[in-house]
Amino acid sequence: MAGARISHRFHNLIEVFMMTITTRIRHLLLLLFLGAMHALSAAQDTGYADELKDFGVAPTDYPRTQGYGSPTPTSIPGAKVVSTQELVEMRKADPKPVIFVAYGAQGVIPGAIVAEGSGEGRLLGSDLEKFTNLLAKHTNGDKSRAVVFYCHGPKCWLSYNAALHAKAAGYTNVYWYRGGRDAWKAAGKKFKKPQEEAGGDD
């Protein structure tokens, strides 16, 4: 009988030990899972090449006149911010949005039009006329046509400025592709020479 009691107690101790080990393993696995989900969520929150990252910069109604290569806000007054995936979907629409790149790019998102100088803080005289004529030409004078502006990435104000200039010119469907060239590249998307026809493969 004594041997049976000892065996029973030993068996109980083994069960308690195994339950403790199992509980700890479960907790460890849960922590690992939550950690992985947090890391994945953080990666998703910033998008491609930090296109969604919040640098704590406040949006402004006025174009920036200096420090063009610095962090940008996550929103823009009077326009809409578009992510890489959203731009991919927009390009499937009919009619497609008219995409402008606000610097002298050698390779552009397929179909994009180079609008060098459009991201300057101040557009006056012939520069403003050149910009408005370019917009009018490629939208056929339709100020409700979707127009998208991009530049190097989320630390580039040129496209932000250009989008504000387009809004000031009376365009009502203005988009700012904040991730720009860097996010498009990080997403594995293709670029083409500016002179090539609109459209093309992604």
Secondary structure as UniProt FT lines:
FT   HELIX           2..46
FT   HELIX           48..50
FT   TURN            51..52
FT   TURN            68..69
FT   TURN            77..78
FT   STRAND          80..81
FT   HELIX           84..90
FT   TURN            91..92
FT   STRAND          98..101
FT   TURN            110..111
FT   STRAND          113..114
FT   TURN            116..119
FT   HELIX           125..139
FT   TURN            140..141
FT   TURN            143..144
FT   STRAND          147..150
FT   TURN            154..155
FT   HELIX           158..168
FT   TURN            169..170
FT   STRAND          174..177
FT   TURN            178..179
FT   HELIX           180..186
FT   TURN            187..188
FT   TURN            194..195
//
